[in-house]
């Protein structure tokens, strides 16, 4: 009865007009949000498993972080392929496959008995499962929305914050109550029973079918870049570099903030809460900064967010007494709020810059920059600790890289359909 009611309710959302209350695009947004919550909750909670894996397999921090770095790098490669497949076959079939691989990866990781097993079960299989998710989410939601794209991207992207907020405490509790193997097993089952059903709700957007309506104009005639054409533009490589440096910085923090807190005398449960707090607050950041960017412009919103994240690093480069959690909590709030705010103002404009026809493969290739940066940041944090015995030099490195990234964002040249048009329309002199 409940299942029939749910499908009947979803069936009411049959409008192809973005301005209608029962626009099916909102069903896609909710489905992608749930998929993102589970997928990124799994992957971004690796910090909770860091010490159990390090101690369980007698690894160095460099090697432990290397397992995660390998996953990120492989995931970015699969993201390119998924972007190509998405442009041709749609999201439903691809997401069903990724959900199966995600569940399989975590269940098999719970049975790993040697370090090289982790490279196969976690790094490779999870890369196939979660690696394509960001490309799929952002490409699919961009196709469904034009006027409300920033809001839709912000809601879908908030799964990257909600996921770790929910999964990190659950994983930490399961580790404390049982062990890391049971934790991987339970989370793997959760992934299977949530991602695959949500994939059934995904379908092609009106812009992907050969019907042109006044509400969803066909953008395939002009302003559409192939990946080859996009790669010849200055903006493409600036975005690639921005993604690389942002990922390097944020991945280093997300991977090592929990072990850093534990090393400082914080209990594992409270350390996991720091990660959850930052992730949860990032949801608010995505929505608030996305709204603010409509008033002040996309570029100022993105630059301001990066600079405020850099400012939050002050709480880490000057260590506090272990008994004083206030500094770590303040860091988590500021870091989460504004790291979440960086993404929507930039991603929402990809369709305006490059068009929507090949947006899947374009985002997939740009995501290579993110994957390479995230892989480097995760491993680099562990390496710096191994050679120096401290995370302080790594956090100073993040501070410098963030300041440099803010400068790169300022160099972006937005087309008339993006930031410049919006700011110009708001100016009396325009």
N, C-alpha and C positions, 0 to 999 in steps of 0.2 A: 504494500500500500504506500509506504513512504517513498520507495523507489519510483513508483508510478507518478506520485505527486511531484517529485523532483523533476522528472523528465517532462511532465506536462507544464511545469513552471518555466523550464528552460525553453519549451516550445513556443511560449508567448513572445520570446525575443526573436521575431522574424522580420524585423524591419531592416531594409538596406540603406536607410537614411540616417546619417550620423546625428542629425538634429532630433530624431524621434526618441522617446523614452525607452522603447523596446528595441533599440538597435542591437543587433546580434554581436556587434563588436565588444559590448560590455561583458557578454558571456565569455568571449575569447580572453578578455582581460582577466576575469576571475580565474579561468582555467590556467592561464599562464602564470598568474600569481601563485596559485597553489603548487604548480610544477616548480616554480622558482624557489618557493619556501623549502620544499623537500630537497631539491637538487643542491641548492647552495647551502642549506642547513647541513647537509652531509659534508660537502667539500670544505666549507669555511670553518668547520669545527675541528679541523685537523689538530689545531693547537692543544685541544683537550687530550688527544691521543699521543701527543708528542713525547711526554716523559714515560708513559707506560710502554710505548714501543721502544724508546731509547733503552730503558732498563730491561725490558723483556728480551731483546735481541742483542744487548750489550753493544750498542752502536755509539758512534760519536754524534755530536749535534749536527755536524756537517752532513753525515750520511743520512741521519734521520730527516733533516730538512730536504736532502736530495731526493728522497722518495716522493715528497710532495712537489718538489720542483719538476721532477720527471712527469708527474701527473699533469701539472699545469702546461708544460711545454707540449706534451702529446695532445692534451685537450685542445690547445689552440690550433694544432694541425687538423684535428678532426672537425674543428669549428669551420675551417675553410671549406672542407668537403660538404658539411651540412648546409652551408650557405648556398652552395651550388645545387645541392639536391632540393633544398627548400624552394628555390626559384623555379624548379621544374615540377616537383611532385606535391608540394604543400607540406604543412606541418604535422598532420595527424600521424601518418605512418612513421615519420622520423622520430617523433616524440615517443611513440609506443616502443620503438626499438631502444631508444636511449633509456627509457624507464626499466626495461628488462635488463640491460647491461648494468645499470646502477645497482639494482637489487642483487644481481649475480655477483658483482664485484665485492660488495660489502659482506655478503654471506660467505664467499670464498676467502676473503681476508680474515674472517673470524677463524678459519682453519689453517692459516699460514703457520709454518713451523721453521722457516728459514728466511733470512733477509731478502734473498732473491725472489722468494714467493711474493713478497710485498710489491716488488717491481712489476710483477705480472698481474696479481689480483687487484691491487690498489692503483698503481701508477697507470697501467695500460687499460684495464677494463673500466675503471672509473673515468678515465679520460674519454673513452668511447661513450660512456653514459652521460656524464655531466659536461664534458668539453663543448658539445654543440649547443647547450641550452641557452647561453647568453645570446648567441647569434640568432637562434630561432625566435626567442622571445622578442628581441628588439626589431627584428625584421618583420615578424608577423604582425605585431601591434602597430608598427609604422604604416603598414598597408591598410589597416582598418580605419585609421584616423588621420584627419588633416587638420581641422580647426582645433581639436582637443588633443593633439598628439603629445604635447608636453605632459598634460595630466595623465594620459594613458600610459606613457612611458614611465612616468614617476610611480604610478600604482604598480605596474608590472615589475619594475626594478626594485620595488620595496621588498620583494621576496628575498633579495640578497641580504636584507637586514633582519627581516622577521625569521628567516631560516635559522641562522646561527643563534638568535635570541632564544628560540625554542629547542633546537637540537643540542646546543652546547651544554645546557644544564641537564638535559635528559641523558646525554652521553656520559657526563661527569657522574651523575647519580648511578647509572648502570655500572660504571667502572668501580665506583666506591662500594656498591652493594654486591656486585658479582665480580666481573673483571672486564678487560678491554675486549675480549673475544665475544662475550655475551652482548656487549654494547654494539659492536659491529653487526652482529646477527640480528638484533632487534631492529636497528635502524635500516638494515637492508630489507627486512620484511615490510616495514613502513613505506619504504620507497616503492616497492612493487605494487602495493595495494592502493597507492594514491596516484602515482604518475600515469600509469597505464589507463585507468578509467578517465582521468582528466583529458588525456589525449583524444578520447572519443568526441569531446566537445569542440575540438578544433576543426575549422573548415576554411576554405579559401575565401579571402575578402572579395567584395564586389569589384575591386580594381584588378583582381587576378582573373576574372572571367571576361569573355569577350562581349560584355554588355556595357554600353556607356550610358550613364544616367546623369541628370543634372546634379544630384547630390554627390556622386562619386565620379568626377571627370576622369577620362582616360589620360594618363600622363606618359604614355608610351611614345608620343610623337616627338616632343622636343623636351630639352632639359634632362634627358636620360643619358647617363654615362655608363658605358661598359666598364669592366674592371681595368681593361687596357687604357681606356681614355681617362679614367679616374686616376690611375697611377702616374699619368703625365702631368698632374696638377700639383701646384705647391701646397694646397690645403691638405691633400691626401697624405703627403709625407710629414707635414706638421702634425696632423692628427695621429699618424703612426708613432711619431716620437713622443707626443704627449701621452698617448696610451702606454707606451713602453715605460716612461719614467714614473707615471702615476702608479702603474701596477707594481713596479719595483719597490716603491716606497710603501704602498698600502699592504702588499703581500708580506714584506718583512715585518711590519707591525702585527698583522693578523696572525702570522705563524708563530711569532716569538713573544707576544705580550703575555701569554699564559705562563710559559716557562720563566720569563723574566720576573713576573709577580711571585711565582713559587720560590725562585731563588732569593727573593727579597724577604721571604718569611711569611708570605700570604698562603693560606690553606688552599689546596687544589679547588675546592668548591667555590671559594670566594674569587679565586683567580679566574675560574670559568665564568663567574658572574660579570667580571670586567669585560670579557669578550662579548657576552650576551648583552650587556648594557650598551656597548658601542654599536653593536649590530642593531639593536632595537631602536636606538635613537636615530640611526641612519634612515629609518623609514620616515620619520618626521622630517628629516633634512631633505629627503627627495621631494616630498610634497611641498614644503615651505619654500625651498629655494626655487623650485620649478614655478611656483606662483609669483615669487618676487622677481624672477627673471622676466616675467611678462611686463613688468613696470620699469625695471632699470636696464634691461637688455641681457641677452644670453652671455655675452663675453664678460661684462662686469660681474655677473653672478658667479660664473665659473672661476674667474681670477680671484674674487673675494673668498670663495670657498677654499681654494687651494692655500691661500695665504693664512686663513684661520686654522686650517689643519696644521700648517707649519708652526703657527704659534702654539698649538697644543703640545708640540714636541718638547716645549720647555719643561713640562711636568716629568718627562722621562730622562732628559739629559742631565738633570740635577736630582739624583736619587733622594728619596725621602725615607725616614725611619720605617721599618717593617710594620710597626704598630699603627702607622698613620696611613689609612687607606684613602683619605680625602683626595690627595693628589692624583692617585690612580683613577678614582671615580670621576674627578673633574676632567682628566684627560679623556676618559671614555666618552663622556658627554659631548665635549667639544669635537673630538676626533670623529665620533659617530655622526653628529649632526651635520658637519660640513664635508666629511668625506662622502656621505650620502648625497650631498647637494651638488657635487661636481658632475656627476654622470648625466642627469636629465637635460641640463641646458645645452650640452654638446650633442648627445645622442639624438635628441629630438630634431636636430637640424640636418642629420645625415640625408634624409629624404629630400630636403630643400636643396642641399648642395649637389647631390649626385643623382637625384631622381629615385623612383621606387622600383623600376623594372628589374634592376640587377642589385637591389639593396642587400639581398642575402649574402651573395658572394663578396660584395664590397665590405660589409661589416665583418664577414668571416676573415678576410685578408687583413683588415685593420686589427682584428682580434689577435692576429699573430704577434703584433707588437705588444699587446697586453700580455699574452701568454709568455713571450720571451722575457718581458720585464718582471712578471710575477715569479717565474722560475728562478731568475737571477736573484731577486730580492729575498726569497725564501732561503735559498742556499747560502747567499752572501751573509745573511744574519747569523747563521750557524757557524760559518767559517770565521767571521770576525770574532765571535765569542771564543771559538776554539784556540785562536792565536793570541787573544788579548785577555781572556778570562772575564770579559765584561761586555754588556750590551751597549754601554754608553757610546763607544765609537760608531756603532751601527746606527744608533738613533741620531747622532750628529750628521752622519751621511744622509739619512732620510731628510733631515731639515734642509740641507743644501740642495738636494735634488728637487724638493718641492718648490723652493724659491726659483730654481731654474725652470721648472715646468710652468709656473705662473707667467714667466716671460715668454715662453713659447705660445701660450694661449693668446697673448696680446698680439702676436704676429699673424694670427689667423685672419684671412680676408673673407668675410661672409658675403654671399651674393645678395642681390636685391630681394630675393624671396626669403632671406633668413633674418639675421640680427639687424642688418643695416636698414632693411625695409621697415621693420617694426619700430626701430628707433626713429627713423625718418618720419614715419607717419605720425608719431607722437610729438614731433617738433613743429612749432608754429611756422618756422622758417622753411620747412621742407616743401 
